[in-house]
């Protein structure tokens, strides 16, 4: 499974292997995600990528979902998936 997560520019630039970020899941309206990042690997661009957008790829991530940032901050998750690939973009 691959999830694309939109993050703030500052979070995108500071993301590191085995760190964490939070953002919005692409293709899911109003779904916030807290991502425990795995190992960063080289991102190979797709023909569908926006050429003005930067991407980073992390493998073996754990992702926790909520329908609001407040619920994420309260650790009140609506769901979670483990050991997935996450593509961050800003």
matplotlib code that plots the C-alpha trace (Angstrom):
import matplotlib.pyplot as plt

x = [0.0, 1.2, -0.2, 0.5, 0.5, 0.6, 2.7, 3.7, 6.9, 8.8, 7.8, 8.7, 12.2, 12.8, 11.4, 14.0, 14.1, 12.4, 11.0, 7.4, 5.2, 1.5, -0.5, -3.5, -4.0, -4.3, -7.6, -9.4, -11.3, -10.6, -8.5, -5.6, -2.6, 0.1, 3.0, 5.8, 8.3, 10.4, 13.6, 13.8, 14.6, 15.1, 11.9, 11.5, 9.2, 6.0, 4.6, 1.5, 3.6, 3.4, 6.8, 6.5, 6.1, 8.8, 8.3, 10.1, 9.5, 9.6, 9.1, 7.8, 5.8, 3.0, 0.1, -2.7, -5.8, -8.4, -11.0, -9.5, -6.1, -7.5, -8.3, -4.8, -3.3, -5.5, -4.3, -8.0, -7.4, -10.2, -7.9, -4.3, -2.2, 1.2, 4.2, 3.1, 5.0, 4.4, 5.2, 5.4, 4.8, 4.5]
y = [0.0, 3.5, 6.6, 10.2, 12.7, 16.5, 18.2, 21.8, 22.9, 23.1, 19.5, 18.3, 19.7, 18.5, 15.0, 12.3, 8.5, 7.2, 10.7, 11.8, 14.2, 15.1, 16.1, 15.4, 12.2, 12.8, 11.7, 11.6, 14.8, 16.0, 13.0, 14.0, 11.7, 11.3, 9.4, 7.6, 7.5, 4.5, 4.5, 7.1, 5.8, 7.5, 8.7, 7.7, 10.3, 9.1, 10.6, 11.7, 13.8, 17.6, 18.9, 21.8, 19.6, 17.8, 14.3, 12.1, 8.4, 6.5, 2.8, 0.8, 3.7, 3.5, 5.9, 7.0, 8.7, 11.1, 13.4, 16.5, 17.8, 18.1, 14.4, 13.6, 15.8, 14.1, 10.6, 9.9, 8.0, 6.8, 4.1, 3.1, 1.1, -0.3, -1.0, 1.0, 3.2, 6.9, 9.6, 13.0, 16.1, 19.8]
z = [0.0, -0.9, 0.7, -0.4, 2.4, 1.9, 4.6, 5.4, 3.7, 6.9, 7.8, 4.3, 4.6, 8.1, 7.7, 8.5, 8.6, 11.7, 12.5, 12.2, 10.4, 10.2, 7.2, 4.9, 3.0, -0.7, -2.2, 1.1, 2.0, 5.5, 6.6, 8.8, 9.3, 11.8, 10.2, 12.0, 9.2, 8.3, 6.2, 3.4, 0.0, -3.4, -5.0, -8.6, -10.3, -11.9, -15.2, -13.2, -10.8, -10.8, -12.0, -9.6, -6.6, -4.6, -3.3, -0.7, -0.2, 3.1, 3.6, 6.5, 8.0, 10.6, 9.8, 12.2, 10.8, 12.3, 10.8, 12.5, 13.7, 17.2, 17.3, 16.1, 18.8, 21.4, 20.1, 19.3, 16.1, 13.7, 12.2, 11.5, 9.1, 9.7, 7.5, 4.5, 2.0, 2.3, -0.3, 1.2, -0.9, -0.2]

ax = plt.figure().add_subplot(projection="3d")
ax.plot(x, y, z, "-o")
ax.set_aspect("equal")
plt.show()
